[in-house]
Amino acid sequence: MAYMLYCEATVRSDSNFHKLTTMRHIAILHYTDELVRSAVLSFFWRNIVSWKFIVALAVCIVSLVLLLASGDRSWIVGFVGTVVFFTVLFVAMLYSVLLRQALHKLRVLGNPISTFIVEEQSFTVTSDIGSSTLNWSAIYDIWQFERYWLLLFSKAQFITLPLGDIPEEMRAYLLERLRASRAGKGG
């Protein structure tokens, strides 16, 4: 794990003496296929599938089984069977697309390493293919899992932060900055 903490101080030389201190946490993040697969599955389960979907699908499947067991072969059985089939097919295809896109981005990255910089007003992610600096207000939500965190920019966009590469001090500072950015929004 590569981690750096920089403290910068700026002093004005006029009659008003001010000392401004800026903290900058820097971590080198390492990505693997397994990490990406796990992050996509977590995102997919929590954001798209969820327990409500599973309950609804289970009700449909139980209804279909009960109708078939009672000997019913009406159009209702066909309809419920079609709904169950296409729902499962759609969910499987959606997961497959999300996973393929995420793994493709990992392949395009070439060297699966990025630099993550956390500062007071913003954070920066830099890799071999580019760099992006965003204000904390760009974060829609943060989902904390055991091995990684997902920073969500919307209900459909996120980045993965592997926790093995981010020390506790940096995690605490990140959460503090995120809370501070939400304070002005009533969140």
ROFIMAR-329574 format. One record per residue: residue number from 0; residue in three letters; y, x negated, z of N, C-alpha, C, O in turn. Coordinates in steps of 0.2 Angstrom, whole numbers. Example, Ala and Ser with C-alpha at 12.3 -4.5 7.8 and 13.67 -1.06 7.14 Angstrom:
+-----+------+-------+-------+-------+-------+-------+-------+-------+-------+-------+-------+-------+-------+
|  nr | rest |   npy |   npx |   npz |  capy |  capx |  capz |   cpy |   cpx |   cpz |   opy |   opx |   opz |
+-----+------+-------+-------+-------+-------+-------+-------+-------+-------+-------+-------+-------+-------+
|   0 |  Ala |   -28 |   -66 |    39 |   -22 |   -62 |    39 |   -16 |   -66 |    39 |   -17 |   -71 |    42 |
|   1 |  Ser |   -11 |   -64 |    35 |    -5 |   -68 |    36 |     0 |   -64 |    39 |     6 |   -67 |    40 |
+-----+------+-------+-------+-------+-------+-------+-------+-------+-------+-------+-------+-------+-------+
This chain:
+-----+------+-------+-------+-------+-------+-------+-------+-------+-------+-------+-------+-------+-------+
|  nr | rest |   npy |   npx |   npz |  capy |  capx |  capz |   cpy |   cpx |   cpz |   opy |   opx |   opz |
+-----+------+-------+-------+-------+-------+-------+-------+-------+-------+-------+-------+-------+-------+
|   0 |  Met |    -6 |    -4 |     0 |     0 |     0 |     0 |     6 |    -4 |     0 |     7 |    -9 |     4 |
|   1 |  Ala |    11 |    -3 |    -5 |    17 |    -7 |    -5 |    22 |    -2 |    -3 |    23 |     3 |    -5 |
|   2 |  Tyr |    26 |    -4 |     2 |    31 |     0 |     5 |    37 |    -5 |     7 |    36 |   -10 |    10 |
|   3 |  Met |    43 |    -2 |     6 |    49 |    -6 |     8 |    54 |    -1 |    11 |    54 |     5 |     9 |
|   4 |  Leu |    58 |    -3 |    15 |    63 |     1 |    18 |    70 |    -4 |    18 |    70 |    -9 |    21 |
|   5 |  Tyr |    75 |    -1 |    14 |    81 |    -5 |    14 |    86 |    -1 |    18 |    87 |     5 |    18 |
|   6 |  Cys |    90 |    -5 |    21 |    96 |    -2 |    24 |   102 |    -5 |    21 |   103 |   -12 |    21 |
|   7 |  Glu |   107 |    -1 |    19 |   113 |    -4 |    16 |   119 |    -2 |    20 |   119 |     4 |    22 |
|   8 |  Ala |   124 |    -7 |    21 |   130 |    -5 |    25 |   136 |    -7 |    20 |   136 |   -12 |    17 |
|   9 |  Thr |   140 |    -2 |    20 |   147 |    -3 |    17 |   152 |    -3 |    22 |   153 |     2 |    26 |
|  10 |  Val |   157 |    -8 |    21 |   162 |    -8 |    26 |   169 |    -8 |    22 |   170 |   -12 |    17 |
|  11 |  Arg |   173 |    -3 |    24 |   180 |    -3 |    20 |   184 |    -8 |    23 |   184 |    -9 |    30 |
|  12 |  Ser |   188 |   -11 |    19 |   193 |   -17 |    22 |   200 |   -15 |    24 |   204 |   -19 |    26 |
|  13 |  Asp |   201 |    -8 |    23 |   208 |    -6 |    25 |   209 |    -5 |    32 |   204 |    -6 |    36 |
|  14 |  Ser |   214 |    -2 |    34 |   215 |    -1 |    41 |   210 |     4 |    44 |   209 |     4 |    51 |
|  15 |  Asn |   207 |     9 |    41 |   202 |    13 |    43 |   195 |    10 |    42 |   193 |    10 |    37 |
|  16 |  Phe |   193 |     8 |    48 |   186 |     4 |    48 |   181 |     9 |    48 |   180 |    13 |    52 |
|  17 |  His |   177 |     9 |    43 |   171 |    14 |    42 |   165 |    10 |    41 |   165 |     5 |    37 |
|  18 |  Lys |   159 |    12 |    44 |   153 |     9 |    42 |   148 |    14 |    40 |   147 |    19 |    44 |
|  19 |  Leu |   146 |    14 |    34 |   142 |    19 |    31 |   135 |    15 |    30 |   134 |    10 |    27 |
|  20 |  Thr |   130 |    19 |    32 |   123 |    16 |    32 |   119 |    21 |    27 |   119 |    27 |    29 |
|  21 |  Thr |   116 |    18 |    23 |   111 |    22 |    18 |   104 |    19 |    19 |   103 |    13 |    19 |
|  22 |  Met |    99 |    23 |    20 |    92 |    21 |    20 |    89 |    23 |    14 |    90 |    28 |    11 |
|  23 |  Arg |    85 |    18 |    12 |    81 |    19 |     6 |    74 |    17 |     7 |    73 |    11 |     9 |
|  24 |  His |    69 |    22 |     6 |    62 |    21 |     7 |    59 |    20 |     0 |    61 |    24 |    -4 |
|  25 |  Ile |    55 |    15 |    -1 |    52 |    14 |    -8 |    45 |    13 |    -7 |    42 |     9 |    -2 |
|  26 |  Ala |    41 |    17 |   -10 |    33 |    16 |   -10 |    31 |    16 |   -17 |    33 |    19 |   -22 |
|  27 |  Ile |    25 |    12 |   -18 |    22 |    11 |   -24 |    16 |    16 |   -24 |    12 |    15 |   -20 |
|  28 |  Leu |    16 |    21 |   -28 |    11 |    26 |   -28 |     5 |    25 |   -34 |     7 |    23 |   -39 |
|  29 |  His |    -1 |    25 |   -32 |    -7 |    24 |   -36 |   -10 |    31 |   -37 |   -12 |    34 |   -33 |
|  30 |  Tyr |   -12 |    32 |   -44 |   -15 |    38 |   -46 |   -22 |    37 |   -49 |   -23 |    32 |   -52 |
|  31 |  Thr |   -26 |    41 |   -47 |   -33 |    41 |   -50 |   -35 |    48 |   -53 |   -32 |    53 |   -51 |
|  32 |  Asp |   -40 |    48 |   -57 |   -43 |    54 |   -60 |   -45 |    59 |   -54 |   -43 |    65 |   -54 |
|  33 |  Glu |   -48 |    56 |   -49 |   -50 |    60 |   -43 |   -45 |    63 |   -40 |   -45 |    69 |   -38 |
|  34 |  Leu |   -39 |    60 |   -39 |   -33 |    62 |   -35 |   -30 |    68 |   -39 |   -28 |    73 |   -37 |
|  35 |  Val |   -29 |    67 |   -46 |   -26 |    72 |   -50 |   -31 |    78 |   -50 |   -28 |    83 |   -50 |
|  36 |  Arg |   -37 |    77 |   -51 |   -42 |    83 |   -51 |   -41 |    87 |   -45 |   -40 |    93 |   -45 |
|  37 |  Ser |   -41 |    84 |   -39 |   -40 |    87 |   -33 |   -33 |    91 |   -32 |   -33 |    96 |   -29 |
|  38 |  Ala |   -28 |    87 |   -34 |   -21 |    90 |   -34 |   -21 |    96 |   -38 |   -18 |   102 |   -36 |
|  39 |  Val |   -24 |    96 |   -44 |   -23 |   102 |   -49 |   -27 |   108 |   -46 |   -25 |   113 |   -46 |
|  40 |  Leu |   -33 |   106 |   -43 |   -37 |   111 |   -40 |   -34 |   115 |   -34 |   -34 |   121 |   -33 |
|  41 |  Ser |   -30 |   111 |   -30 |   -27 |   113 |   -24 |   -21 |   118 |   -26 |   -20 |   123 |   -24 |
|  42 |  Phe |   -17 |   115 |   -31 |   -12 |   119 |   -34 |   -14 |   126 |   -37 |   -12 |   131 |   -36 |
|  43 |  Phe |   -20 |   125 |   -41 |   -23 |   131 |   -44 |   -25 |   136 |   -39 |   -24 |   142 |   -40 |
|  44 |  Trp |   -29 |   134 |   -34 |   -31 |   138 |   -29 |   -26 |   142 |   -25 |   -26 |   148 |   -25 |
|  45 |  Arg |   -21 |   138 |   -23 |   -16 |   141 |   -19 |   -11 |   145 |   -23 |    -8 |   150 |   -20 |
|  46 |  Asn |    -9 |   143 |   -29 |    -4 |   146 |   -33 |    -6 |   152 |   -37 |    -3 |   157 |   -39 |
|  47 |  Ile |   -12 |   151 |   -40 |   -15 |   156 |   -45 |   -20 |   160 |   -43 |   -20 |   166 |   -44 |
|  48 |  Val |   -25 |   157 |   -40 |   -31 |   161 |   -38 |   -30 |   165 |   -31 |   -30 |   171 |   -31 |
|  49 |  Ser |   -29 |   161 |   -26 |   -28 |   164 |   -19 |   -33 |   169 |   -17 |   -38 |   171 |   -21 |
|  50 |  Trp |   -33 |   170 |   -11 |   -38 |   175 |    -8 |   -38 |   182 |   -10 |   -43 |   185 |   -11 |
|  51 |  Lys |   -31 |   184 |   -12 |   -31 |   191 |   -15 |   -34 |   192 |   -21 |   -37 |   197 |   -22 |
|  52 |  Phe |   -34 |   187 |   -25 |   -38 |   187 |   -32 |   -45 |   187 |   -31 |   -49 |   191 |   -34 |
|  53 |  Ile |   -48 |   183 |   -26 |   -55 |   183 |   -25 |   -57 |   190 |   -22 |   -62 |   192 |   -24 |
|  54 |  Val |   -53 |   193 |   -18 |   -55 |   200 |   -15 |   -55 |   205 |   -21 |   -60 |   209 |   -21 |
|  55 |  Ala |   -50 |   205 |   -25 |   -50 |   210 |   -30 |   -56 |   209 |   -35 |   -59 |   213 |   -37 |
|  56 |  Leu |   -57 |   202 |   -37 |   -63 |   201 |   -41 |   -70 |   203 |   -38 |   -74 |   206 |   -41 |
|  57 |  Ala |   -70 |   202 |   -31 |   -76 |   204 |   -28 |   -77 |   211 |   -28 |   -83 |   214 |   -29 |
|  58 |  Val |   -72 |   215 |   -27 |   -72 |   222 |   -27 |   -75 |   224 |   -34 |   -79 |   229 |   -35 |
|  59 |  Cys |   -72 |   221 |   -39 |   -74 |   223 |   -46 |   -81 |   222 |   -47 |   -85 |   226 |   -50 |
|  60 |  Ile |   -84 |   216 |   -45 |   -91 |   214 |   -46 |   -95 |   218 |   -42 |  -100 |   220 |   -44 |
|  61 |  Val |   -94 |   220 |   -36 |   -98 |   224 |   -32 |   -98 |   231 |   -35 |  -103 |   234 |   -35 |
|  62 |  Ser |   -92 |   234 |   -37 |   -92 |   240 |   -41 |   -97 |   240 |   -47 |  -100 |   245 |   -48 |
|  63 |  Leu |   -96 |   235 |   -51 |  -101 |   234 |   -57 |  -108 |   234 |   -55 |  -112 |   238 |   -58 |
|  64 |  Val |  -110 |   230 |   -50 |  -117 |   230 |   -47 |  -119 |   237 |   -45 |  -125 |   239 |   -46 |
|  65 |  Leu |  -115 |   240 |   -41 |  -117 |   247 |   -38 |  -118 |   252 |   -44 |  -122 |   256 |   -44 |
|  66 |  Leu |  -113 |   252 |   -49 |  -114 |   256 |   -55 |  -120 |   255 |   -58 |  -124 |   259 |   -60 |
|  67 |  Leu |  -122 |   248 |   -60 |  -128 |   247 |   -63 |  -134 |   249 |   -59 |  -139 |   251 |   -62 |
|  68 |  Ala |  -134 |   247 |   -53 |  -140 |   249 |   -49 |  -141 |   256 |   -48 |  -147 |   258 |   -47 |
|  69 |  Ser |  -136 |   260 |   -49 |  -137 |   268 |   -49 |  -139 |   270 |   -55 |  -140 |   276 |   -56 |
|  70 |  Gly |  -140 |   266 |   -60 |  -142 |   268 |   -67 |  -136 |   271 |   -72 |  -138 |   273 |   -77 |
|  71 |  Asp |  -130 |   270 |   -69 |  -124 |   272 |   -73 |  -124 |   267 |   -79 |  -123 |   261 |   -79 |
|  72 |  Arg |  -123 |   270 |   -85 |  -122 |   266 |   -91 |  -116 |   269 |   -95 |  -116 |   268 |  -102 |
|  73 |  Ser |  -111 |   272 |   -92 |  -106 |   275 |   -95 |  -101 |   270 |   -97 |  -102 |   264 |   -96 |
|  74 |  Trp |   -95 |   272 |  -100 |   -90 |   268 |  -103 |   -87 |   264 |   -97 |   -84 |   259 |   -98 |
|  75 |  Ile |   -87 |   267 |   -91 |   -84 |   264 |   -85 |   -87 |   258 |   -83 |   -84 |   253 |   -82 |
|  76 |  Val |   -94 |   258 |   -84 |   -98 |   251 |   -83 |   -96 |   246 |   -88 |   -95 |   240 |   -86 |
|  77 |  Gly |   -95 |   248 |   -94 |   -93 |   244 |   -99 |   -86 |   241 |   -98 |   -85 |   235 |   -99 |
|  78 |  Phe |   -82 |   245 |   -96 |   -75 |   243 |   -94 |   -74 |   238 |   -89 |   -71 |   233 |   -89 |
|  79 |  Val |   -78 |   240 |   -83 |   -77 |   236 |   -77 |   -81 |   229 |   -79 |   -78 |   224 |   -77 |
|  80 |  Gly |   -86 |   229 |   -82 |   -90 |   223 |   -85 |   -85 |   219 |   -89 |   -85 |   213 |   -88 |
|  81 |  Thr |   -82 |   222 |   -94 |   -77 |   218 |   -98 |   -71 |   215 |   -94 |   -69 |   209 |   -95 |
|  82 |  Val |   -68 |   219 |   -89 |   -63 |   216 |   -85 |   -65 |   210 |   -81 |   -62 |   205 |   -81 |
|  83 |  Val |   -71 |   211 |   -78 |   -74 |   205 |   -74 |   -75 |   199 |   -79 |   -73 |   194 |   -77 |
|  84 |  Phe |   -78 |   200 |   -84 |   -80 |   195 |   -89 |   -73 |   191 |   -91 |   -73 |   185 |   -91 |
|  85 |  Phe |   -68 |   195 |   -94 |   -62 |   192 |   -96 |   -58 |   189 |   -91 |   -54 |   184 |   -92 |
|  86 |  Thr |   -58 |   192 |   -85 |   -54 |   189 |   -79 |   -57 |   182 |   -78 |   -53 |   177 |   -77 |
|  87 |  Val |   -64 |   182 |   -77 |   -67 |   175 |   -75 |   -66 |   170 |   -81 |   -64 |   164 |   -80 |
|  88 |  Leu |   -66 |   172 |   -87 |   -65 |   168 |   -93 |   -58 |   165 |   -93 |   -57 |   160 |   -94 |
|  89 |  Phe |   -53 |   170 |   -92 |   -46 |   168 |   -92 |   -45 |   163 |   -86 |   -41 |   158 |   -88 |
|  90 |  Val |   -47 |   164 |   -80 |   -46 |   160 |   -75 |   -49 |   153 |   -76 |   -46 |   148 |   -75 |
|  91 |  Ala |   -55 |   153 |   -79 |   -58 |   146 |   -80 |   -54 |   142 |   -86 |   -53 |   136 |   -86 |
|  92 |  Met |   -52 |   146 |   -91 |   -48 |   143 |   -96 |   -41 |   140 |   -94 |   -39 |   135 |   -96 |
|  93 |  Leu |   -38 |   144 |   -89 |   -32 |   142 |   -87 |   -32 |   136 |   -83 |   -28 |   131 |   -83 |
|  94 |  Tyr |   -38 |   135 |   -78 |   -39 |   129 |   -74 |   -40 |   123 |   -79 |   -38 |   118 |   -78 |
|  95 |  Ser |   -44 |   125 |   -84 |   -46 |   119 |   -89 |   -40 |   117 |   -92 |   -39 |   111 |   -93 |
|  96 |  Val |   -35 |   121 |   -94 |   -29 |   119 |   -98 |   -25 |   115 |   -93 |   -22 |   109 |   -95 |
|  97 |  Leu |   -24 |   117 |   -87 |   -20 |   114 |   -82 |   -23 |   107 |   -80 |   -19 |   102 |   -80 |
|  98 |  Leu |   -29 |   106 |   -80 |   -33 |   100 |   -78 |   -32 |    95 |   -84 |   -30 |    89 |   -83 |
|  99 |  Arg |   -33 |    98 |   -90 |   -32 |    93 |   -96 |   -25 |    91 |   -97 |   -24 |    85 |   -98 |
| 100 |  Gln |   -20 |    95 |   -96 |   -13 |    93 |   -96 |   -12 |    87 |   -91 |    -9 |    82 |   -92 |
| 101 |  Ala |   -14 |    88 |   -85 |   -13 |    83 |   -79 |   -16 |    77 |   -81 |   -14 |    71 |   -80 |
| 102 |  Leu |   -23 |    77 |   -83 |   -26 |    71 |   -85 |   -23 |    67 |   -91 |   -24 |    61 |   -91 |
| 103 |  His |   -21 |    71 |   -96 |   -18 |    68 |  -101 |   -11 |    64 |   -99 |   -10 |    59 |  -102 |
| 104 |  Lys |    -7 |    67 |   -95 |    -2 |    64 |   -92 |    -3 |    58 |   -89 |     0 |    53 |   -89 |
| 105 |  Leu |    -9 |    58 |   -85 |   -11 |    52 |   -82 |   -13 |    46 |   -87 |   -12 |    40 |   -86 |
| 106 |  Arg |   -16 |    48 |   -92 |   -18 |    44 |   -98 |   -12 |    41 |  -101 |   -12 |    35 |  -103 |
| 107 |  Val |    -7 |    45 |  -103 |    -1 |    43 |  -106 |     2 |    38 |  -102 |     6 |    33 |  -104 |
| 108 |  Leu |     2 |    39 |   -95 |     5 |    34 |   -90 |     2 |    27 |   -91 |     6 |    22 |   -90 |
| 109 |  Gly |    -4 |    26 |   -94 |    -6 |    19 |   -95 |    -8 |    16 |   -88 |   -14 |    17 |   -86 |
| 110 |  Asn |    -3 |    13 |   -85 |    -4 |    10 |   -79 |    -3 |    16 |   -74 |     3 |    18 |   -73 |
| 111 |  Pro |    -8 |    18 |   -70 |    -7 |    24 |   -66 |    -3 |    23 |   -59 |    -6 |    24 |   -54 |
| 112 |  Ile |     3 |    19 |   -60 |     7 |    18 |   -54 |    14 |    20 |   -55 |    16 |    20 |   -61 |
| 113 |  Ser |    17 |    23 |   -50 |    24 |    24 |   -50 |    27 |    22 |   -44 |    24 |    21 |   -39 |
| 114 |  Thr |    34 |    21 |   -45 |    38 |    20 |   -39 |    42 |    26 |   -37 |    45 |    29 |   -40 |
| 115 |  Phe |    41 |    27 |   -30 |    44 |    33 |   -27 |    50 |    31 |   -22 |    48 |    27 |   -17 |
| 116 |  Ile |    56 |    32 |   -24 |    61 |    30 |   -19 |    65 |    37 |   -16 |    66 |    41 |   -20 |
| 117 |  Val |    65 |    36 |   -10 |    68 |    42 |    -6 |    74 |    39 |    -3 |    75 |    35 |     1 |
| 118 |  Glu |    80 |    43 |    -4 |    86 |    41 |    -2 |    89 |    48 |     2 |    86 |    53 |     1 |
| 119 |  Glu |    95 |    47 |     4 |    98 |    53 |     8 |    99 |    59 |     4 |    98 |    64 |     6 |
| 120 |  Gln |   102 |    58 |    -2 |   104 |    63 |    -6 |    99 |    65 |   -12 |   100 |    70 |   -15 |
| 121 |  Ser |    95 |    60 |   -13 |    90 |    61 |   -19 |    84 |    57 |   -18 |    83 |    53 |   -14 |
| 122 |  Phe |    80 |    58 |   -23 |    73 |    54 |   -24 |    72 |    53 |   -31 |    75 |    56 |   -35 |
| 123 |  Thr |    69 |    47 |   -32 |    68 |    45 |   -39 |    60 |    43 |   -40 |    57 |    40 |   -35 |
| 124 |  Val |    58 |    45 |   -45 |    51 |    43 |   -47 |    52 |    39 |   -54 |    55 |    41 |   -59 |
| 125 |  Thr |    49 |    33 |   -54 |    49 |    29 |   -60 |    42 |    26 |   -61 |    38 |    25 |   -57 |
| 126 |  Ser |    41 |    26 |   -68 |    34 |    24 |   -70 |    35 |    20 |   -77 |    41 |    19 |   -79 |
| 127 |  Asp |    30 |    18 |   -80 |    31 |    14 |   -86 |    34 |    19 |   -92 |    36 |    16 |   -97 |
| 128 |  Ile |    33 |    25 |   -91 |    36 |    30 |   -97 |    42 |    33 |   -95 |    45 |    36 |  -100 |
| 129 |  Gly |    45 |    32 |   -89 |    52 |    34 |   -88 |    54 |    35 |   -81 |    50 |    32 |   -77 |
| 130 |  Ser |    60 |    37 |   -80 |    62 |    38 |   -73 |    66 |    44 |   -72 |    69 |    47 |   -77 |
| 131 |  Ser |    66 |    47 |   -66 |    69 |    53 |   -65 |    72 |    53 |   -58 |    68 |    52 |   -53 |
| 132 |  Thr |    78 |    55 |   -57 |    81 |    55 |   -51 |    84 |    63 |   -50 |    87 |    65 |   -54 |
| 133 |  Leu |    82 |    66 |   -44 |    83 |    73 |   -43 |    86 |    73 |   -36 |    84 |    70 |   -31 |
| 134 |  Asn |    91 |    78 |   -35 |    93 |    80 |   -28 |    88 |    83 |   -25 |    83 |    86 |   -28 |
| 135 |  Trp |    88 |    83 |   -18 |    83 |    87 |   -14 |    83 |    94 |   -15 |    78 |    97 |   -14 |
| 136 |  Ser |    89 |    97 |   -17 |    89 |   104 |   -19 |    85 |   106 |   -25 |    83 |   112 |   -25 |
| 137 |  Ala |    82 |   101 |   -28 |    78 |   103 |   -34 |    71 |   105 |   -32 |    67 |   108 |   -36 |
| 138 |  Ile |    69 |   103 |   -25 |    62 |   105 |   -23 |    62 |   112 |   -21 |    66 |   114 |   -17 |
| 139 |  Tyr |    58 |   116 |   -24 |    56 |   123 |   -22 |    52 |   124 |   -16 |    54 |   128 |   -12 |
| 140 |  Asp |    47 |   119 |   -15 |    43 |   120 |    -9 |    39 |   113 |    -9 |    39 |   109 |   -14 |
| 141 |  Ile |    36 |   112 |    -3 |    32 |   106 |    -2 |    25 |   109 |     1 |    25 |   112 |     6 |
| 142 |  Trp |    20 |   107 |    -3 |    13 |   109 |     0 |    10 |   103 |     3 |     9 |    98 |    -1 |
| 143 |  Gln |     8 |   103 |     9 |     5 |    97 |    12 |    -3 |    98 |    13 |    -5 |   102 |    16 |
| 144 |  Phe |    -6 |    93 |    10 |   -13 |    93 |    10 |   -15 |    86 |    14 |   -11 |    82 |    15 |
| 145 |  Glu |   -22 |    86 |    15 |   -24 |    80 |    19 |   -23 |    73 |    16 |   -20 |    68 |    19 |
| 146 |  Arg |   -24 |    73 |     9 |   -23 |    66 |     6 |   -17 |    66 |     1 |   -16 |    60 |    -2 |
| 147 |  Tyr |   -14 |    71 |     0 |    -8 |    71 |    -4 |    -3 |    77 |    -3 |    -5 |    82 |     0 |
| 148 |  Trp |     3 |    76 |    -5 |     8 |    82 |    -5 |    10 |    84 |   -12 |    10 |    79 |   -16 |
| 149 |  Leu |    11 |    90 |   -13 |    13 |    92 |   -19 |    21 |    94 |   -18 |    22 |    99 |   -14 |
| 150 |  Leu |    25 |    91 |   -22 |    32 |    93 |   -22 |    33 |    98 |   -28 |    32 |    96 |   -34 |
| 151 |  Leu |    35 |   104 |   -26 |    35 |   109 |   -32 |    43 |   110 |   -34 |    47 |   111 |   -29 |
| 152 |  Phe |    44 |   110 |   -40 |    50 |   111 |   -43 |    51 |   119 |   -45 |    57 |   121 |   -46 |
| 153 |  Ser |    46 |   122 |   -46 |    45 |   129 |   -47 |    38 |   131 |   -46 |    34 |   127 |   -43 |
| 154 |  Lys |    37 |   138 |   -47 |    30 |   140 |   -46 |    25 |   137 |   -51 |    19 |   137 |   -50 |
| 155 |  Ala |    27 |   133 |   -56 |    23 |   131 |   -61 |    23 |   123 |   -62 |    20 |   120 |   -66 |
| 156 |  Gln |    28 |   120 |   -58 |    29 |   113 |   -60 |    29 |   109 |   -53 |    32 |   111 |   -48 |
| 157 |  Phe |    25 |   103 |   -53 |    25 |    99 |   -47 |    23 |    92 |   -48 |    21 |    90 |   -54 |
| 158 |  Ile |    25 |    88 |   -43 |    22 |    81 |   -44 |    18 |    80 |   -37 |    19 |    83 |   -32 |
| 159 |  Thr |    13 |    75 |   -38 |     9 |    73 |   -33 |    11 |    67 |   -29 |    12 |    62 |   -33 |
| 160 |  Leu |    11 |    67 |   -23 |    12 |    61 |   -19 |     6 |    59 |   -15 |     4 |    62 |   -10 |
| 161 |  Pro |     3 |    54 |   -17 |    -3 |    52 |   -13 |    -1 |    49 |    -7 |     2 |    44 |    -6 |
| 162 |  Leu |    -4 |    52 |    -1 |    -2 |    50 |     5 |    -4 |    43 |     8 |    -1 |    40 |    12 |
| 163 |  Gly |   -10 |    41 |     4 |   -12 |    34 |     6 |    -7 |    28 |     4 |    -7 |    23 |     7 |
| 164 |  Asp |    -2 |    30 |     0 |     3 |    25 |    -2 |    10 |    26 |     2 |    14 |    22 |     1 |
| 165 |  Ile |    10 |    32 |     6 |    17 |    33 |     9 |    16 |    33 |    16 |    12 |    37 |    19 |
| 166 |  Pro |    19 |    28 |    20 |    19 |    28 |    27 |    22 |    33 |    31 |    26 |    37 |    28 |
| 167 |  Glu |    20 |    34 |    37 |    22 |    40 |    41 |    30 |    40 |    41 |    33 |    46 |    41 |
| 168 |  Glu |    33 |    34 |    42 |    40 |    34 |    43 |    43 |    37 |    37 |    48 |    41 |    37 |
| 169 |  Met |    41 |    35 |    31 |    44 |    38 |    24 |    42 |    46 |    24 |    47 |    49 |    21 |
| 170 |  Arg |    36 |    48 |    26 |    35 |    55 |    26 |    40 |    59 |    30 |    42 |    64 |    28 |
| 171 |  Ala |    41 |    56 |    36 |    45 |    60 |    41 |    52 |    60 |    38 |    56 |    65 |    38 |
| 172 |  Tyr |    55 |    55 |    35 |    61 |    54 |    32 |    62 |    59 |    26 |    67 |    63 |    25 |
| 173 |  Leu |    56 |    60 |    22 |    56 |    64 |    16 |    57 |    72 |    19 |    61 |    75 |    16 |
| 174 |  Leu |    53 |    73 |    24 |    53 |    80 |    27 |    60 |    82 |    30 |    63 |    87 |    29 |
| 175 |  Glu |    63 |    77 |    33 |    70 |    77 |    36 |    75 |    79 |    30 |    79 |    83 |    31 |
| 176 |  Arg |    74 |    75 |    25 |    79 |    76 |    19 |    78 |    83 |    16 |    83 |    86 |    14 |
| 177 |  Leu |    72 |    85 |    16 |    71 |    91 |    13 |    73 |    97 |    17 |    76 |   102 |    15 |
| 178 |  Arg |    72 |    96 |    24 |    75 |   101 |    28 |    83 |   102 |    28 |    86 |   107 |    28 |
| 179 |  Ala |    86 |    96 |    28 |    93 |    95 |    27 |    96 |    99 |    21 |   101 |   102 |    21 |
| 180 |  Ser |    92 |    98 |    16 |    94 |   101 |     9 |    94 |   109 |     9 |    97 |   112 |     6 |
| 181 |  Arg |    89 |   111 |    13 |    88 |   118 |    14 |    92 |   121 |    19 |    94 |   128 |    18 |
| 182 |  Ala |    95 |   118 |    23 |    99 |   120 |    29 |   105 |   124 |    26 |   107 |   129 |    28 |
| 183 |  Gly |   108 |   121 |    21 |   114 |   124 |    18 |   112 |   131 |    14 |   117 |   135 |    12 |
| 184 |  Lys |   106 |   132 |    12 |   104 |   137 |     8 |   101 |   143 |    13 |    99 |   148 |    11 |
| 185 |  Gly |   101 |   142 |    19 |    98 |   147 |    24 |    91 |   146 |    25 |    88 |   150 |    27 |
| 186 |  Gly |    88 |   140 |    22 |    81 |   140 |    22 |    79 |   135 |    27 |    73 |   134 |    28 |
+-----+------+-------+-------+-------+-------+-------+-------+-------+-------+-------+-------+-------+-------+
